[in-house]
Amino acid sequence: MEKPHNLTVRQALTALKNGSLSSEELTRACLTQIERLEGTVHAFITLTAEKALENARAADARRMAARRHPDEPLPPLLGLPIAVKDLLTLSGVRCTCGSRILENFIPPFTATAVQRLLDAGVVIVGKTNTDEFAMGSSTENSAFGVTFNPWDTRRVPGGSSGGSAAAVAARMIPAALGTDTGGSVRQPAAFCGVTGIKPTYGRVSRYGLVAYGSSLDTVGVLARSAEDAAILFWPMAGFDPLDATTIEQPAADWQPPSPEMLRGLRIGVPKEYFLPGMQPEVEEKVRAAIQTLADLGAAVQEISLPHTEYALPVYYLIAPAEASANLARYDGVRFGYRAEAETLSELFNRSRSEGFGAEVKRRIMLGTYALSAGYYEAYYGQAQKVRTLIRQDFEQAFQQVDVIAAPVTPTTAFRIGEHRDDPLAMYLEDVFTLPTNLAGVPGLAFPVGFDRQELPIGMQLMAPHFQEEILFSIAHLYQQHTRWHLHAPPLI
Ligand code: GLN
């Protein structure tokens, strides 16, 4: 058998169920791999090793006890270790959001997405690194240090769910939760050669997800295959009375599809997603992956999403505007870091100036400006109108095609520090991922090859609202025919 930390979610669950592996052994194997590589990768902000082992032993005991009552169903993910991005709360474990301001914040409640997975039986080994409040594309904006890309530790893992992506790529954990407001699951998945799902807005509850851009935020999964991501995704999804934007949708019982499913499936390739300045190998590998799907029976056609070029300016007005409102709560009084001060306004000022990092301050200023009297209509109001046009682009495209295929990013992983002094270059990383968040549709990123420097290249599939199922199915069939997702970084 594979070494336990190398097992996929599917393999691990099989081994746990047939008794060839205990949750304690599996969890220990993951913790050992973390111990071995954490000094090189730095994927975690907080490890909960003791608690994880305790929960793993409890899962094993429960499985043992159930042998005497074979009719009682066990939770489907019983004993499976996972990691959680440090932007989702877990009661009693500190939740920093990658920020000094929340360095000592211990939430008294658990995010719904996390709770549903706990109810399904998972064991949480720790909280992964993130750009501060999920603002970034490289995990360099974390107050707790950068995460290094396991494929090349001079490079970034992407962001903001860089810790989760790096941990999965480095075989520290079979799967991890991330969040995606403008690409933060898909872009790090692409940079680290793993599979990541950004669900439809409203499909997974945002309760307990620390708010960044509330009309864009989603909770997703990073894993080593589409099938593994699907196994964790469905238990998280569905209506939650604690998040009014979730809706009742029949929970799909996703099963690996038959290859017939690809016959005649209409795949649209948007011409706006292939830019002259992009890395040629990215275009080459993405086009080759689309060709593979065509060889398997899909009907490929070029389409247009004409307002794509406006997604970047629209997102960088709407997301900072929402962030500036959401982050007003960190005032040194209610939660988080509190500075020494004589007066109340000094307390607010100092706590925020000392607690927030540079990128977060930049976003708060941009957002406050965009919302200020006299500018509101010209910026925020206008951005909302263009957002509608972007959503309509997708609606029109989905009248012609079933799914859309495109690159995730214009380049492979860049060097640490490369965009440090150029926020615009950093924002440009998101050109291909932002439109789905603005439109609210789901997107799935998965590896389709490597560039000359052995860095992973990702492709993303996008589908109409609430059609995650078709994304998992197509990516799964692709992964049945190819081996890109099986490659492991040299350091493991
Ligand atoms: N890179 C984008 C930003 O900085 C997206 C981040 C995200 O999805 N959380 O806003």
Residues whose N, C-alpha, C, O or C-beta is under 5 A from the ligand:
A	BS01	LIG	A134 M135 G136 S137 G159 S160 T179 D180 T181 G182 G183 S184 D430
